[in-house]
């Protein structure tokens, strides 16, 4: 995006010297359609050199999508000089098109056409077609992010493509060229200053601004001039691929650490999140106190949970599930495009793990310096619980990213967790004596002094079955004495249970209990006989 301003002699010389390099940079950076703004430019001296630079640097690469944004006060003299300048260039195809749209009146259009006809009569040809010559003062602001304030309501964040915006300005909010439109009035215009937001009286092209005062602001809408609306195409937002159940915490330890624990408070917080989190979906279920929350991925949902936890909310969440779709009568699941950047000596383990999760290798590129990039197409459910495994396989040196690709037919079953869990059989407090007796059964999630309750998961079993254990057992004290020194109790340090690890670890019959101070794992049914009955019914 190039802007030429100023009419003094020094400014014109600078414009002339910069024209060649500026246009060349735009084309080299991939801009096949440079946008060039002329504002109070010295037409007689600057335009011929600028036009010549455009043609010489662009050649056949500059297409009809190029735009010249011209100020009204210099429009007549500008188009006349541009036509004359192009008539002197003998390259390309015999076509020169000025499509000035609503900016031109009939008299201006006739003058421009006359210049074009004269150039054609002389046999001169050019390569650059100027189409869509627009008025730079017509506002185009597309909303690319949303925020919310209890004071001013919904806030739209976006970059101004052209025009200016001011507080109190009347605008039209349009959902693309063919969508609905509503009129509104801007309340405040703010800009970023570091991490702060400051109010401004005016903002212009290329400024990133925050606007409020319009209730119908949505992702991708365009704020434009009501008298001459020019909407931009709507932005495409990826649909949710994973869903989780957010439940009221019903464990025996509920309410001890959290400030907001009721279903109404959780529901209100989720509704507030919808004001700014455009990829989130929330709906109520048939069961009281359980809400179904859908998001773009595991990270998307765990960020919301972590924010709620820090704000004082207490709740329980289920294992993430994939959002399926029926396409032409066939059950389809979301497919993700995964990119892994790893060291070459970790390549075998990562490829084996992704293969077990139904991943298909699309591309592999070694960089020649000891690292390799792998690209896979893998079902979204195959990525649940993979991030921790990936870190272990790459010793923390790997990089991984994923993006939604498409919906495809169901890929078949994917293996889940290989180990069972250790379940507490009683309420109470963890003792070191009990941990010492359970040390050979598996790794623990708890340490001495932690509170436990019946049905709470206290560790990972070494085998593939669940085991109910007594984690609150203490050493019996008697009057009998023994000679010699008793063996000291040696306990393996527990696994540090994080929110991400917990969400990835649990199975369908388990929940993660989230409080501001603790993260615990539990069975959905706390009583052992209830778990047995549920397994028989399943």
PyMOL commands that set and color helices and strands:
alter all, ss='L'
color gray80, all
select helices_A, chain A and resi 9-28+43-58+72-87+101-103+106-121+263-274+298-310+344-356+380-383+386-393+432-441+499-505+528-537
alter helices_A, ss='H'
color red, helices_A
select strands_A, chain A and resi 2-5+35-39+67-70+98-99+130-131+140-149+153-162+170-174+181-185+188-193+196-199+208-212+222-224+242-247+281-284+290-295+315-317+321-322+325-327+330-343+360-366+371-379+399-409+421-424+428-429+442-444+451-452+456-461+467-469+510-514+519-523
alter strands_A, ss='S'
color yellow, strands_A
deselect
rebuild
show_as cartoon
